[in-house]
Amino acid sequence: MAAPCCVLQLRGRFFRRSITMGRATRDITSDLRGALASVAVENRATIMEPQEIGGLLRSIDGYVGHPTTAIALKLPPLVLLRPSGFRATECTQ
């Protein structure tokens, strides 16, 4: 779960900077620590059989939802990225 970690780091940087600039006296979000339940992580099994991979690719090809979602579904199998690597990818345009 890289995203929550990044958010916590950004929040910490924000408050440290605010404190050094005199705009805050302390990190007020520390009062919320432990108030929210952790998200349960559910790992998915890897597809190992060629027939199952073909079925998955056909299902992705048949997706008729939002065009951005369709592209996001079709790109990872082509570039062989894990979901976490794909989410962390940045556009350089």
Rosetta blueprint (number, residue, H / E / L):
1 M L
2 A H
3 A H
4 P H
5 C H
6 C H
7 V H
8 L H
9 Q H
10 L H
11 R H
12 G H
13 R H
14 F H
15 F H
16 R H
17 R H
18 S H
19 I H
20 T H
21 M L
22 G L
23 R L
24 A L
25 T L
26 R L
27 D L
28 I H
29 T H
30 S H
31 D H
32 L H
33 R L
34 G L
35 A L
36 L L
37 A L
38 S L
39 V L
40 A L
41 V L
42 E L
43 N L
44 R L
45 A L
46 T L
47 I L
48 M L
49 E L
50 P H
51 Q H
52 E H
53 I H
54 G H
55 G H
56 L H
57 L H
58 R H
59 S H
60 I H
61 D H
62 G L
63 Y L
64 V L
65 G L
66 H L
67 P H
68 T H
69 T H
70 A H
71 I H
72 A H
73 L H
74 K H
75 L H
76 P H
77 P H
78 L H
79 V H
80 L L
81 L L
82 R L
83 P H
84 S H
85 G H
86 F H
87 R H
88 A L
89 T L
90 E L
91 C L
92 T L
93 Q L
